Amino acid sequence: MTEMTEVNKEKLVADFKVVVADAEELLKATAGQAGEKMADLRAKLQDNLHRARHSLAEAQAAVAEKTRLVARATDDYVHDNPWRSIGIAAGVGLVIGLLIGRR
């Protein structure tokens, strides 16, 4: 379940980047529009984009840190239990081979 959560976080970060890029494009496209309402809207959008970029950077840092911790724990486990790790890898390889062979 933790892996699924990490995948969801990474997808959310990627989707968020797309939204920020689209909003920046919209902001550039409306730069020539006049009017007080449009100026207020652009200012509000710029403020929201600034906060969104900050939140995105924090989310990316959290995902990267979690990934480093998981990688370190995995590395420690493999070093502490090399034969068990080899057995698990062989078992997973066997199962994958059987599944591929069934197709």
PLY file of the C-alpha trace (Angstrom):
ply
format ascii 1.0
element vertex 103
property float x
property float y
property float z
element edge 102
property int vertex1
property int vertex2
end_header
0.00 0.00 0.00
2.93 2.32 0.68
4.21 1.81 -2.86
0.82 2.77 -4.25
0.83 5.90 -2.13
4.29 6.87 -3.43
3.17 6.28 -7.02
0.09 8.43 -6.39
2.26 11.20 -4.94
4.56 11.13 -7.94
1.58 11.25 -10.31
0.09 14.12 -8.33
3.37 16.05 -8.57
3.50 15.43 -12.34
-0.13 16.50 -12.80
0.48 19.56 -10.66
3.43 20.56 -12.87
1.16 20.39 -15.92
-1.46 22.59 -14.23
1.17 25.15 -13.25
2.57 25.22 -16.78
-0.93 25.67 -18.24
-1.70 28.47 -15.81
1.55 30.23 -16.72
0.65 29.94 -20.40
-2.79 31.41 -19.69
-1.19 34.24 -17.75
1.12 35.06 -20.68
-1.75 34.85 -23.17
-3.86 37.36 -21.23
-0.99 39.79 -20.61
-2.27 42.13 -23.34
-5.83 42.21 -22.00
-6.82 45.49 -20.39
-9.17 46.18 -17.54
-9.08 46.33 -13.78
-10.77 42.93 -13.33
-8.27 41.27 -15.67
-5.34 42.87 -13.83
-6.72 41.69 -10.49
-7.25 38.21 -11.87
-3.69 38.06 -13.24
-2.28 39.24 -9.90
-4.29 36.62 -8.03
-3.21 33.92 -10.49
0.45 34.90 -10.12
0.15 34.71 -6.34
-1.50 31.29 -6.55
1.17 30.07 -8.98
3.90 31.20 -6.61
2.29 29.26 -3.74
1.72 26.26 -6.02
5.39 26.19 -7.04
6.41 26.32 -3.39
4.05 23.46 -2.51
5.27 21.48 -5.50
8.89 21.89 -4.42
8.00 20.68 -0.92
6.10 17.67 -2.29
9.01 16.75 -4.58
11.45 17.00 -1.69
9.23 14.77 0.47
8.92 12.15 -2.28
12.68 12.23 -2.91
13.45 11.85 0.80
11.02 8.95 1.17
12.58 7.27 -1.87
16.05 7.67 -0.38
14.89 6.15 2.91
13.28 3.16 1.18
16.38 2.61 -0.97
18.63 2.75 2.08
16.42 0.30 3.99
16.40 -2.07 1.01
20.17 -1.84 0.67
20.64 -2.55 4.39
18.29 -5.54 4.22
20.11 -7.03 1.21
23.48 -6.60 2.90
22.20 -8.14 6.15
20.39 -11.03 4.40
22.15 -11.79 1.12
20.97 -15.40 0.73
17.40 -14.57 1.63
17.49 -11.73 -0.91
18.82 -14.07 -3.60
16.05 -16.56 -2.77
13.37 -13.88 -2.98
14.74 -12.58 -6.28
14.85 -16.12 -7.69
11.27 -16.75 -6.56
10.03 -13.52 -8.11
11.90 -14.35 -11.31
10.32 -17.81 -11.39
6.82 -16.42 -10.93
7.36 -13.79 -13.65
8.76 -16.48 -15.95
5.73 -18.69 -15.37
3.33 -15.80 -16.02
5.11 -14.83 -19.23
5.20 -18.45 -20.33
1.43 -18.79 -19.95
0.74 -16.10 -22.53
0 1
1 2
2 3
3 4
4 5
5 6
6 7
7 8
8 9
9 10
10 11
11 12
12 13
13 14
14 15
15 16
16 17
17 18
18 19
19 20
20 21
21 22
22 23
23 24
24 25
25 26
26 27
27 28
28 29
29 30
30 31
31 32
32 33
33 34
34 35
35 36
36 37
37 38
38 39
39 40
40 41
41 42
42 43
43 44
44 45
45 46
46 47
47 48
48 49
49 50
50 51
51 52
52 53
53 54
54 55
55 56
56 57
57 58
58 59
59 60
60 61
61 62
62 63
63 64
64 65
65 66
66 67
67 68
68 69
69 70
70 71
71 72
72 73
73 74
74 75
75 76
76 77
77 78
78 79
79 80
80 81
81 82
82 83
83 84
84 85
85 86
86 87
87 88
88 89
89 90
90 91
91 92
92 93
93 94
94 95
95 96
96 97
97 98
98 99
99 100
100 101
101 102
